[in-house]
Amino acid sequence: MIWRVDWENINSIHNFIEQLDFYCKPDYMMGLVGAFFLLGIVIGCSTLTRLGDVYGRKPIYILGLIMHLSFMFGILISHNPLVDYFLLFTFGMSITARYYVGYTYNVEM
């Protein structure tokens, strides 16, 4: 049985593989999507949590929210893998500011 995806159908799934044209790219390029995101979390844990201690948790938490919204929007509209890798790295850093610094900020309230 031969089948084809009907991209005109509203129920078709449009994902990063289609958006970034990963069909004929090496496998490591798809792996870099997760790697840069996790690297951003690691670097964010090393830097942003300390900045929360030095400059206060509220400004870093607000910065994390702004970063999260702006970089998520950038990831949705970008069609360049290199730009998406950078956006995913900074998105991982925003996760650190939102979850770890934000959690500590809310506990201290």
C-alpha positions in Angstrom: 0.0 0.0 0.0 1.4 3.3 -1.1 0.4 6.4 0.9 1.3 10.1 0.9 0.7 12.8 3.4 -2.0 15.2 2.4 -0.5 18.6 3.5 -3.6 20.4 2.4 -5.7 18.6 5.1 -6.1 20.7 8.3 -5.4 17.6 10.4 -1.9 17.1 8.9 0.9 17.6 11.4 3.4 20.4 10.6 6.4 20.0 12.9 10.1 21.0 13.2 11.2 18.4 10.7 9.1 20.0 8.0 9.7 23.6 9.2 13.5 23.2 9.2 13.7 20.8 6.3 15.4 18.0 8.2 14.2 15.3 5.8 17.6 14.7 4.1 19.9 16.2 6.8 22.3 14.2 9.0 20.8 12.7 12.2 23.0 14.8 14.4 21.2 18.0 13.3 18.0 16.8 14.9 19.9 15.7 18.0 21.3 19.3 18.3 17.8 20.5 18.9 17.6 18.8 22.3 21.3 19.3 23.0 21.2 23.1 22.7 18.1 23.2 24.8 19.7 21.2 27.6 23.0 23.1 27.3 21.0 26.3 27.8 19.5 24.9 31.0 23.0 23.9 32.3 24.5 27.3 31.5 21.5 29.0 33.0 21.8 27.0 36.2 25.4 28.1 36.4 24.8 31.8 35.7 21.2 32.9 36.2 20.6 31.4 39.6 23.7 33.2 40.9 22.4 36.5 39.3 19.2 35.9 41.2 21.1 35.9 44.4 23.1 39.0 43.5 20.5 41.3 41.8 17.4 39.9 43.3 15.1 37.1 42.2 12.2 39.2 40.9 14.1 41.0 38.1 15.7 37.7 37.0 12.3 36.0 37.1 10.7 38.8 35.0 13.6 38.6 32.6 13.0 34.8 32.3 9.3 35.4 31.5 10.2 37.9 28.8 12.9 35.7 27.4 10.5 32.7 27.4 7.8 34.5 25.4 10.1 36.2 22.9 12.3 33.2 22.1 9.3 30.9 21.9 7.8 33.2 19.3 11.1 33.3 17.5 11.3 29.5 17.4 7.8 29.3 16.0 8.5 31.6 13.1 12.1 30.7 12.3 13.0 28.5 9.3 16.8 28.4 9.8 18.3 25.6 11.9 21.3 27.8 13.1 18.9 30.5 14.3 16.8 27.8 16.0 19.8 26.3 17.8 20.6 29.8 19.3 16.9 30.3 20.2 16.7 26.9 21.8 19.8 27.6 23.8 18.4 30.9 25.2 15.1 29.2 25.6 16.8 26.7 27.9 18.2 29.6 29.9 14.8 31.1 30.2 13.5 27.8 31.7 16.2 28.2 34.4 15.1 31.7 35.2 11.4 30.8 35.2 11.5 27.5 37.1 14.5 27.6 39.5 14.7 31.3 40.2 11.0 31.7 40.1 10.4 28.9 42.5 12.8 30.3 45.0 11.2 33.7 44.6 7.7 32.4 45.2 8.8 30.3 48.2 10.4 33.5 49.8 7.2 35.5 49.4 
